[in-house]
Amino acid sequence: MPISVIAIVLIAALFHATWNALIKSGKDPLLESMLISAAWIIICLALIPILPLPDSSSWPYALVTIFIHVSYFLLLSKSYSMGDFGAVYPIVRGLPPLIVTLVSVLIINEPLSFTGVLGVLLIGAGVLALEAGNKRQSNKLILFALATAVMIAAYTVVDALGARLSGNSTSFFVWFTLFQSIIYIGVVLHRRGREQCITHIKKKWKHGFIGGLMSFSAYAIVLWAMTQAPIPYVSALRETSVLFASAIAIIFLSEPVRKSRIISAILIFAGILFI
């Protein structure tokens, strides 16, 4: 895997950890994620006129991933409302690369090397190692976090295949994100009410736009990278965001420092070297 692709995916990982922290730092993760979706709509509408239409062969993938992403956002918001950022994030981000690798090998015949697979496993183990240092979480929280992880694995594979068929990964991302965001905002409006949503947007629109720009950029980079390199490698590298998330949790969210975070960093760094 080219070092240039690795470097840009690591930048995307930093962006990803930052916008997840923005969601968690708010009082209501559902409203915070709605702000990000609103920012995505603005970004998508600005980009659509200058991008080509994705190839029609990718449209079924776009349709499927819209509903996967909406489910992911709802599950993620619920998970963050139930537990610490540092406790939820490792579960949510640690399992998807392992699931994606299994699917890639058994179903889509993605060409992988032994050292590459070893790197993916080390990164997955490093992410999950963060959870070992956390206090025991409720079974309900763990179930929500696991369900979120499955959704991440699902949209990673579907989006990668769609992006490869689309002819332009950014265009593919823009179109499914536009409709996904509209649907998600509709769900939040139904759950929180129009008045509460409008009040939140007026109060924190700058915060939401920054988070939206970061999250949009992060995933646009990841989708492009998956057209340049094997899906499991990119998926695993993306989850190095847990290192950035740990730093954010300690510095900005006042969560405790643990030995597990040091072990995690060593395993993840080793995994990057193998990839």
ZADO-1210 file (C-alpha; in nm, 4 decimals, padded with zeros to 6 digits):
<atoms>
<atom x="00.0000" y="00.0000" z="00.0000" code="MET" pos="1"/>
<atom x="00.1576" y="00.3351" z="-00.1040" code="PRO" pos="2"/>
<atom x="00.2874" y="00.5515" z="00.1816" code="ILE" pos="3"/>
<atom x="00.1116" y="00.8546" z="00.0309" code="SER" pos="4"/>
<atom x="-00.2266" y="00.6787" z="00.0625" code="VAL" pos="5"/>
<atom x="-00.1442" y="00.5720" z="00.4201" code="ILE" pos="6"/>
<atom x="-00.0559" y="00.9316" z="00.5134" code="ALA" pos="7"/>
<atom x="-00.3771" y="01.0802" z="00.3767" code="ILE" pos="8"/>
<atom x="-00.5918" y="00.8125" z="00.5439" code="VAL" pos="9"/>
<atom x="-00.4233" y="00.8939" z="00.8776" code="LEU" pos="10"/>
<atom x="-00.5226" y="01.2584" z="00.8267" code="ILE" pos="11"/>
<atom x="-00.8780" y="01.1385" z="00.7653" code="ALA" pos="12"/>
<atom x="-00.8555" y="00.9407" z="01.0902" code="ALA" pos="13"/>
<atom x="-00.7712" y="01.2586" z="01.2821" code="LEU" pos="14"/>
<atom x="-01.0706" y="01.4359" z="01.1275" code="PHE" pos="15"/>
<atom x="-01.2914" y="01.1382" z="01.2104" code="HIS" pos="16"/>
<atom x="-01.1953" y="01.1296" z="01.5779" code="ALA" pos="17"/>
<atom x="-01.2507" y="01.5051" z="01.6051" code="THR" pos="18"/>
<atom x="-01.6056" y="01.5053" z="01.4693" code="TRP" pos="19"/>
<atom x="-01.7002" y="01.2058" z="01.6849" code="ASN" pos="20"/>
<atom x="-01.5736" y="01.3986" z="01.9873" code="ALA" pos="21"/>
<atom x="-01.7872" y="01.6950" z="01.8824" code="LEU" pos="22"/>
<atom x="-02.0955" y="01.4708" z="01.8837" code="ILE" pos="23"/>
<atom x="-02.0088" y="01.3270" z="02.2244" code="LYS" pos="24"/>
<atom x="-01.9246" y="01.6670" z="02.3770" code="SER" pos="25"/>
<atom x="-02.2782" y="01.7940" z="02.3183" code="GLY" pos="26"/>
<atom x="-02.5639" y="01.7403" z="02.5624" code="LYS" pos="27"/>
<atom x="-02.7743" y="01.5607" z="02.3026" code="ASP" pos="28"/>
<atom x="-02.5791" y="01.3440" z="02.0518" code="PRO" pos="29"/>
<atom x="-02.8883" y="01.3127" z="01.8321" code="LEU" pos="30"/>
<atom x="-02.9091" y="01.6903" z="01.7839" code="LEU" pos="31"/>
<atom x="-02.5315" y="01.7155" z="01.7362" code="GLU" pos="32"/>
<atom x="-02.5382" y="01.4543" z="01.4596" code="SER" pos="33"/>
<atom x="-02.8316" y="01.6401" z="01.3029" code="MET" pos="34"/>
<atom x="-02.6115" y="01.9514" z="01.2803" code="LEU" pos="35"/>
<atom x="-02.3458" y="01.7532" z="01.0981" code="ILE" pos="36"/>
<atom x="-02.6062" y="01.6156" z="00.8571" code="SER" pos="37"/>
<atom x="-02.7306" y="01.9702" z="00.7889" code="ALA" pos="38"/>
<atom x="-02.3737" y="02.0761" z="00.7069" code="ALA" pos="39"/>
<atom x="-02.3421" y="01.7768" z="00.4736" code="TRP" pos="40"/>
<atom x="-02.6493" y="01.8897" z="00.2778" code="ILE" pos="41"/>
<atom x="-02.4942" y="02.2335" z="00.2214" code="ILE" pos="42"/>
<atom x="-02.1626" y="02.0800" z="00.1120" code="ILE" pos="43"/>
<atom x="-02.3328" y="01.8323" z="-00.1207" code="CYS" pos="44"/>
<atom x="-02.5472" y="02.0987" z="-00.2889" code="LEU" pos="45"/>
<atom x="-02.2342" y="02.3085" z="-00.3465" code="ALA" pos="46"/>
<atom x="-02.0462" y="02.0165" z="-00.5069" code="LEU" pos="47"/>
<atom x="-02.3189" y="01.8555" z="-00.7211" code="ILE" pos="48"/>
<atom x="-02.3019" y="02.1165" z="-01.0045" code="PRO" pos="49"/>
<atom x="-01.9266" y="02.0611" z="-01.0535" code="ILE" pos="50"/>
<atom x="-01.9180" y="01.6812" z="-01.0301" code="LEU" pos="51"/>
<atom x="-02.0181" y="01.4211" z="-01.2928" code="PRO" pos="52"/>
<atom x="-02.3022" y="01.1820" z="-01.2231" code="LEU" pos="53"/>
<atom x="-02.1806" y="00.8494" z="-01.0831" code="PRO" pos="54"/>
<atom x="-02.2090" y="00.5551" z="-01.3222" code="ASP" pos="55"/>
<atom x="-02.5533" y="00.3928" z="-01.3123" code="SER" pos="56"/>
<atom x="-02.3998" y="00.0607" z="-01.2024" code="SER" pos="57"/>
<atom x="-02.3228" y="00.2194" z="-00.8639" code="SER" pos="58"/>
<atom x="-02.6758" y="00.3437" z="-00.7952" code="TRP" pos="59"/>
<atom x="-02.8031" y="00.0252" z="-00.6246" code="PRO" pos="60"/>
<atom x="-02.5107" y="00.0497" z="-00.3826" code="TYR" pos="61"/>
<atom x="-02.5976" y="00.4131" z="-00.3123" code="ALA" pos="62"/>
<atom x="-02.9596" y="00.3207" z="-00.2367" code="LEU" pos="63"/>
<atom x="-02.8592" y="00.0445" z="00.0060" code="VAL" pos="64"/>
<atom x="-02.5969" y="00.2530" z="00.1834" code="THR" pos="65"/>
<atom x="-02.8379" y="00.5413" z="00.2477" code="ILE" pos="66"/>
<atom x="-03.0352" y="00.3241" z="00.4883" code="PHE" pos="67"/>
<atom x="-02.7231" y="00.1671" z="00.6392" code="ILE" pos="68"/>
<atom x="-02.5790" y="00.5128" z="00.7158" code="HIS" pos="69"/>
<atom x="-02.9048" y="00.6387" z="00.8693" code="VAL" pos="70"/>
<atom x="-02.9134" y="00.3306" z="01.0940" code="SER" pos="71"/>
<atom x="-02.5478" y="00.3860" z="01.1834" code="TYR" pos="72"/>
<atom x="-02.6063" y="00.7466" z="01.2891" code="PHE" pos="73"/>
<atom x="-02.9038" y="00.6533" z="01.5054" code="LEU" pos="74"/>
<atom x="-02.7116" y="00.3711" z="01.6747" code="LEU" pos="75"/>
<atom x="-02.4015" y="00.5868" z="01.7225" code="LEU" pos="76"/>
<atom x="-02.6018" y="00.8670" z="01.8838" code="SER" pos="77"/>
<atom x="-02.7703" y="00.6192" z="02.1155" code="LYS" pos="78"/>
<atom x="-02.4369" y="00.4621" z="02.2128" code="SER" pos="79"/>
<atom x="-02.2803" y="00.7998" z="02.2929" code="TYR" pos="80"/>
<atom x="-02.5804" y="00.8951" z="02.5054" code="SER" pos="81"/>
<atom x="-02.5276" y="00.5815" z="02.7183" code="MET" pos="82"/>
<atom x="-02.1510" y="00.5729" z="02.7859" code="GLY" pos="83"/>
<atom x="-01.8152" y="00.7542" z="02.7924" code="ASP" pos="84"/>
<atom x="-01.6607" y="00.8525" z="02.4587" code="PHE" pos="85"/>
<atom x="-01.3466" y="00.6548" z="02.5466" code="GLY" pos="86"/>
<atom x="-01.5545" y="00.3443" z="02.6256" code="ALA" pos="87"/>
<atom x="-01.7868" y="00.3465" z="02.3242" code="VAL" pos="88"/>
<atom x="-01.5375" y="00.4477" z="02.0562" code="TYR" pos="89"/>
<atom x="-01.3011" y="00.1447" z="02.0841" code="PRO" pos="90"/>
<atom x="-01.5869" y="-00.1039" z="02.0454" code="ILE" pos="91"/>
<atom x="-01.7460" y="00.0895" z="01.7606" code="VAL" pos="92"/>
<atom x="-01.4196" y="00.1300" z="01.5698" code="ARG" pos="93"/>
<atom x="-01.2268" y="-00.1864" z="01.6680" code="GLY" pos="94"/>
<atom x="-01.4492" y="-00.4560" z="01.5238" code="LEU" pos="95"/>
<atom x="-01.5294" y="-00.3229" z="01.1728" code="PRO" pos="96"/>
<atom x="-01.1804" y="-00.3849" z="01.0202" code="PRO" pos="97"/>
<atom x="-01.1948" y="-00.7460" z="01.1359" code="LEU" pos="98"/>
<atom x="-01.5438" y="-00.7950" z="00.9906" code="ILE" pos="99"/>
<atom x="-01.4466" y="-00.6148" z="00.6680" code="VAL" pos="100"/>
<atom x="-01.1372" y="-00.8337" z="00.6288" code="THR" pos="101"/>
<atom x="-01.3424" y="-01.1508" z="00.6722" code="LEU" pos="102"/>
<atom x="-01.6006" y="-01.0352" z="00.4159" code="VAL" pos="103"/>
<atom x="-01.3277" y="-00.9241" z="00.1749" code="SER" pos="104"/>
<atom x="-01.1549" y="-01.2622" z="00.1858" code="VAL" pos="105"/>
<atom x="-01.4635" y="-01.4848" z="00.1790" code="LEU" pos="106"/>
<atom x="-01.7011" y="-01.2905" z="-00.0462" code="ILE" pos="107"/>
<atom x="-01.5357" y="-01.0284" z="-00.2682" code="ILE" pos="108"/>
<atom x="-01.1957" y="-01.1973" z="-00.3126" code="ASN" pos="109"/>
<atom x="-00.9933" y="-00.8857" z="-00.2309" code="GLU" pos="110"/>
<atom x="-00.6186" y="-00.9518" z="-00.2896" code="PRO" pos="111"/>
<atom x="-00.4465" y="-00.9389" z="00.0506" code="LEU" pos="112"/>
<atom x="-00.0933" y="-01.0227" z="00.1622" code="SER" pos="113"/>
<atom x="-00.0054" y="-01.2122" z="00.4788" code="PHE" pos="114"/>
<atom x="00.1665" y="-00.9085" z="00.6322" code="THR" pos="115"/>
<atom x="-00.1268" y="-00.6878" z="00.5336" code="GLY" pos="116"/>
<atom x="-00.3765" y="-00.9143" z="00.7088" code="VAL" pos="117"/>
<atom x="-00.1452" y="-00.9286" z="01.0114" code="LEU" pos="118"/>
<atom x="-00.1387" y="-00.5484" z="01.0143" code="GLY" pos="119"/>
<atom x="-00.5200" y="-00.5350" z="01.0084" code="VAL" pos="120"/>
<atom x="-00.5387" y="-00.7818" z="01.2983" code="LEU" pos="121"/>
<atom x="-00.2858" y="-00.5822" z="01.5026" code="LEU" pos="122"/>
<atom x="-00.4759" y="-00.2583" z="01.4495" code="ILE" pos="123"/>
<atom x="-00.8045" y="-00.4278" z="01.5420" code="GLY" pos="124"/>
<atom x="-00.6437" y="-00.5736" z="01.8550" code="ALA" pos="125"/>
<atom x="-00.4961" y="-00.2345" z="01.9409" code="GLY" pos="126"/>
<atom x="-00.8327" y="-00.0643" z="01.9119" code="VAL" pos="127"/>
<atom x="-01.0074" y="-00.3292" z="02.1208" code="LEU" pos="128"/>
<atom x="-00.7260" y="-00.3105" z="02.3805" code="ALA" pos="129"/>
<atom x="-00.8568" y="00.0330" z="02.4749" code="LEU" pos="130"/>
<atom x="-01.1760" y="-00.1278" z="02.6000" code="GLU" pos="131"/>
<atom x="-00.9781" y="-00.3523" z="02.8387" code="ALA" pos="132"/>
<atom x="-00.8864" y="-00.0527" z="03.0518" code="GLY" pos="133"/>
<atom x="-01.2399" y="00.0773" z="03.0864" code="ASN" pos="134"/>
<atom x="-01.4755" y="00.0022" z="03.3682" code="LYS" pos="135"/>
<atom x="-01.7330" y="-00.2621" z="03.2848" code="ARG" pos="136"/>
<atom x="-02.0108" y="-00.1248" z="03.0672" code="GLN" pos="137"/>
<atom x="-02.3741" y="-00.2267" z="03.0724" code="SER" pos="138"/>
<atom x="-02.4793" y="-00.5118" z="02.8453" code="ASN" pos="139"/>
<atom x="-02.7218" y="-00.2773" z="02.6737" code="LYS" pos="140"/>
<atom x="-02.4457" y="-00.0306" z="02.5860" code="LEU" pos="141"/>
<atom x="-02.2234" y="-00.3089" z="02.4544" code="ILE" pos="142"/>
<atom x="-02.5078" y="-00.4363" z="02.2334" code="LEU" pos="143"/>
<atom x="-02.5676" y="-00.0899" z="02.0869" code="PHE" pos="144"/>
<atom x="-02.1942" y="-00.0422" z="02.0282" code="ALA" pos="145"/>
<atom x="-02.1676" y="-00.3840" z="01.8606" code="LEU" pos="146"/>
<atom x="-02.4673" y="-00.3081" z="01.6383" code="ALA" pos="147"/>
<atom x="-02.3016" y="00.0212" z="01.5414" code="THR" pos="148"/>
<atom x="-01.9808" y="-00.1676" z="01.4544" code="ALA" pos="149"/>
<atom x="-02.1743" y="-00.4028" z="01.2253" code="VAL" pos="150"/>
<atom x="-02.3297" y="-00.1044" z="01.0468" code="MET" pos="151"/>
<atom x="-01.9835" y="00.0473" z="00.9960" code="ILE" pos="152"/>
<atom x="-01.8535" y="-00.2766" z="00.8460" code="ALA" pos="153"/>
<atom x="-02.1599" y="-00.2978" z="00.6208" code="ALA" pos="154"/>
<atom x="-02.1370" y="00.0545" z="00.4828" code="TYR" pos="155"/>
<atom x="-01.7579" y="00.0246" z="00.4408" code="THR" pos="156"/>
<atom x="-01.7919" y="-00.2720" z="00.2043" code="VAL" pos="157"/>
<atom x="-02.0994" y="-00.1401" z="00.0204" code="VAL" pos="158"/>
<atom x="-01.9536" y="00.2100" z="-00.0207" code="ASP" pos="159"/>
<atom x="-01.6168" y="00.0793" z="-00.1417" code="ALA" pos="160"/>
<atom x="-01.7779" y="-00.1388" z="-00.4077" code="LEU" pos="161"/>
<atom x="-02.0082" y="00.1439" z="-00.5143" code="GLY" pos="162"/>
<atom x="-01.7220" y="00.3942" z="-00.5303" code="ALA" pos="163"/>
<atom x="-01.5185" y="00.1599" z="-00.7502" code="ARG" pos="164"/>
<atom x="-01.8069" y="00.1258" z="-00.9954" code="LEU" pos="165"/>
<atom x="-01.9048" y="00.4938" z="-00.9908" code="SER" pos="166"/>
<atom x="-01.6140" y="00.6339" z="-01.1911" code="GLY" pos="167"/>
<atom x="-01.5853" y="00.9166" z="-00.9368" code="ASN" pos="168"/>
<atom x="-01.5803" y="00.8276" z="-00.5658" code="SER" pos="169"/>
<atom x="-01.6545" y="01.1839" z="-00.4517" code="THR" pos="170"/>
<atom x="-01.9611" y="01.2102" z="-00.6748" code="SER" pos="171"/>
<atom x="-02.0881" y="00.8754" z="-00.5456" code="PHE" pos="172"/>
<atom x="-02.0354" y="00.9960" z="-00.1862" code="PHE" pos="173"/>
<atom x="-02.2034" y="01.3320" z="-00.2481" code="VAL" pos="174"/>
<atom x="-02.5214" y="01.1836" z="-00.3940" code="TRP" pos="175"/>
<atom x="-02.5863" y="00.9176" z="-00.1313" code="PHE" pos="176"/>
<atom x="-02.4875" y="01.1581" z="00.1490" code="THR" pos="177"/>
<atom x="-02.7366" y="01.4198" z="00.0303" code="LEU" pos="178"/>
<atom x="-03.0347" y="01.1827" z="00.0522" code="PHE" pos="179"/>
<atom x="-02.9049" y="01.0116" z="00.3652" code="GLN" pos="180"/>
<atom x="-02.8783" y="01.3491" z="00.5424" code="SER" pos="181"/>
<atom x="-03.2274" y="01.4581" z="00.4383" code="ILE" pos="182"/>
<atom x="-03.3769" y="01.1331" z="00.5714" code="ILE" pos="183"/>
<atom x="-03.1778" y="01.1513" z="00.8947" code="TYR" pos="184"/>
<atom x="-03.2799" y="01.5110" z="00.9657" code="ILE" pos="185"/>
<atom x="-03.6411" y="01.4075" z="00.9086" code="GLY" pos="186"/>
<atom x="-03.6009" y="01.1319" z="01.1701" code="VAL" pos="187"/>
<atom x="-03.4481" y="01.3754" z="01.4223" code="VAL" pos="188"/>
<atom x="-03.7235" y="01.6313" z="01.3584" code="LEU" pos="189"/>
<atom x="-03.9787" y="01.3615" z="01.4344" code="HIS" pos="190"/>
<atom x="-03.8006" y="01.2609" z="01.7575" code="ARG" pos="191"/>
<atom x="-03.7024" y="01.6033" z="01.8952" code="ARG" pos="192"/>
<atom x="-03.9586" y="01.8355" z="01.7382" code="GLY" pos="193"/>
<atom x="-03.9163" y="02.1239" z="01.4972" code="ARG" pos="194"/>
<atom x="-03.8750" y="02.3951" z="01.7623" code="GLU" pos="195"/>
<atom x="-03.5980" y="02.2166" z="01.9518" code="GLN" pos="196"/>
<atom x="-03.4086" y="02.1369" z="01.6318" code="CYS" pos="197"/>
<atom x="-03.4272" y="02.4950" z="01.4989" code="ILE" pos="198"/>
<atom x="-03.3153" y="02.6351" z="01.8356" code="THR" pos="199"/>
<atom x="-03.0169" y="02.3997" z="01.8402" code="HIS" pos="200"/>
<atom x="-02.9171" y="02.4916" z="01.4843" code="ILE" pos="201"/>
<atom x="-02.9297" y="02.8642" z="01.5622" code="LYS" pos="202"/>
<atom x="-02.7218" y="02.8152" z="01.8765" code="LYS" pos="203"/>
<atom x="-02.4524" y="02.5804" z="01.7431" code="LYS" pos="204"/>
<atom x="-02.4478" y="02.6086" z="01.3643" code="TRP" pos="205"/>
<atom x="-02.0775" y="02.7025" z="01.3527" code="LYS" pos="206"/>
<atom x="-01.9908" y="02.4027" z="01.5692" code="HIS" pos="207"/>
<atom x="-02.1975" y="02.1783" z="01.3407" code="GLY" pos="208"/>
<atom x="-02.0487" y="02.3128" z="01.0198" code="PHE" pos="209"/>
<atom x="-01.6918" y="02.2501" z="01.1387" code="ILE" pos="210"/>
<atom x="-01.7860" y="01.8957" z="01.2403" code="GLY" pos="211"/>
<atom x="-01.9684" y="01.8427" z="00.9116" code="GLY" pos="212"/>
<atom x="-01.6757" y="01.9665" z="00.7048" code="LEU" pos="213"/>
<atom x="-01.4334" y="01.7417" z="00.8950" code="MET" pos="214"/>
<atom x="-01.6527" y="01.4324" z="00.8712" code="SER" pos="215"/>
<atom x="-01.7289" y="01.4915" z="00.5037" code="PHE" pos="216"/>
<atom x="-01.3599" y="01.5372" z="00.4196" code="SER" pos="217"/>
<atom x="-01.2611" y="01.2331" z="00.6257" code="ALA" pos="218"/>
<atom x="-01.4964" y="00.9935" z="00.4511" code="TYR" pos="219"/>
<atom x="-01.4383" y="01.1390" z="00.1050" code="ALA" pos="220"/>
<atom x="-01.0681" y="01.0640" z="00.1576" code="ILE" pos="221"/>
<atom x="-01.1420" y="00.7114" z="00.2802" code="VAL" pos="222"/>
<atom x="-01.3656" y="00.6319" z="-00.0171" code="LEU" pos="223"/>
<atom x="-01.1029" y="00.7566" z="-00.2601" code="TRP" pos="224"/>
<atom x="-00.8373" y="00.5499" z="-00.0803" code="ALA" pos="225"/>
<atom x="-01.0502" y="00.2358" z="-00.1163" code="MET" pos="226"/>
<atom x="-01.0379" y="00.2820" z="-00.4939" code="THR" pos="227"/>
<atom x="-00.6569" y="00.2864" z="-00.4707" code="GLN" pos="228"/>
<atom x="-00.5877" y="00.0089" z="-00.2172" code="ALA" pos="229"/>
<atom x="-00.7513" y="-00.3047" z="-00.0670" code="PRO" pos="230"/>
<atom x="-01.0606" y="-00.2264" z="00.1395" code="ILE" pos="231"/>
<atom x="-00.9446" y="-00.3994" z="00.4635" code="PRO" pos="232"/>
<atom x="-00.6179" y="-00.2009" z="00.4706" code="TYR" pos="233"/>
<atom x="-00.7961" y="00.1324" z="00.4379" code="VAL" pos="234"/>
<atom x="-01.0656" y="00.0283" z="00.6845" code="SER" pos="235"/>
<atom x="-00.8034" y="-00.0674" z="00.9439" code="ALA" pos="236"/>
<atom x="-00.5956" y="00.2473" z="00.8940" code="LEU" pos="237"/>
<atom x="-00.9070" y="00.4580" z="00.9341" code="ARG" pos="238"/>
<atom x="-00.9552" y="00.3107" z="01.2801" code="GLU" pos="239"/>
<atom x="-00.6219" y="00.4516" z="01.3964" code="THR" pos="240"/>
<atom x="-00.8515" y="00.7418" z="01.4770" code="SER" pos="241"/>
<atom x="-00.8798" y="00.5788" z="01.8212" code="VAL" pos="242"/>
<atom x="-00.5336" y="00.7123" z="01.9031" code="LEU" pos="243"/>
<atom x="-00.6521" y="01.0638" z="01.8262" code="PHE" pos="244"/>
<atom x="-00.9774" y="00.9923" z="02.0102" code="ALA" pos="245"/>
<atom x="-00.7825" y="00.8857" z="02.3200" code="SER" pos="246"/>
<atom x="-00.5884" y="01.2106" z="02.3172" code="ALA" pos="247"/>
<atom x="-00.9099" y="01.4103" z="02.2733" code="ILE" pos="248"/>
<atom x="-01.0817" y="01.2161" z="02.5532" code="ALA" pos="249"/>
<atom x="-00.7914" y="01.2811" z="02.7925" code="ILE" pos="250"/>
<atom x="-00.7194" y="01.6448" z="02.7045" code="ILE" pos="251"/>
<atom x="-01.0619" y="01.7884" z="02.6277" code="PHE" pos="252"/>
<atom x="-01.3157" y="01.5531" z="02.7874" code="LEU" pos="253"/>
<atom x="-01.1193" y="01.4939" z="03.1133" code="SER" pos="254"/>
<atom x="-01.1268" y="01.1154" z="03.0849" code="GLU" pos="255"/>
<atom x="-00.8530" y="00.9202" z="03.2747" code="PRO" pos="256"/>
<atom x="-00.5181" y="00.8011" z="03.1352" code="VAL" pos="257"/>
<atom x="-00.4797" y="00.4207" z="03.1353" code="ARG" pos="258"/>
<atom x="-00.2040" y="00.1687" z="03.0578" code="LYS" pos="259"/>
<atom x="-00.4349" y="00.0137" z="02.8009" code="SER" pos="260"/>
<atom x="-00.3953" y="00.3246" z="02.5871" code="ARG" pos="261"/>
<atom x="-00.0173" y="00.2772" z="02.5742" code="ILE" pos="262"/>
<atom x="-00.0548" y="-00.0896" z="02.4762" code="ILE" pos="263"/>
<atom x="-00.3115" y="00.0111" z="02.2154" code="SER" pos="264"/>
<atom x="-00.0771" y="00.2690" z="02.0616" code="ALA" pos="265"/>
<atom x="00.2041" y="00.0121" z="02.0310" code="ILE" pos="266"/>
<atom x="-00.0201" y="-00.2475" z="01.8636" code="LEU" pos="267"/>
<atom x="-00.1710" y="00.0063" z="01.6228" code="ILE" pos="268"/>
<atom x="00.1697" y="00.1461" z="01.5268" code="PHE" pos="269"/>
<atom x="00.2965" y="-00.2071" z="01.4587" code="ALA" pos="270"/>
<atom x="-00.0121" y="-00.2737" z="01.2463" code="GLY" pos="271"/>
<atom x="00.0548" y="00.0379" z="01.0362" code="ILE" pos="272"/>
<atom x="00.4126" y="-00.0770" z="00.9751" code="LEU" pos="273"/>
<atom x="00.2947" y="-00.4202" z="00.8574" code="PHE" pos="274"/>
<atom x="00.0416" y="-00.2673" z="00.6183" code="ILE" pos="275"/>
</atoms>
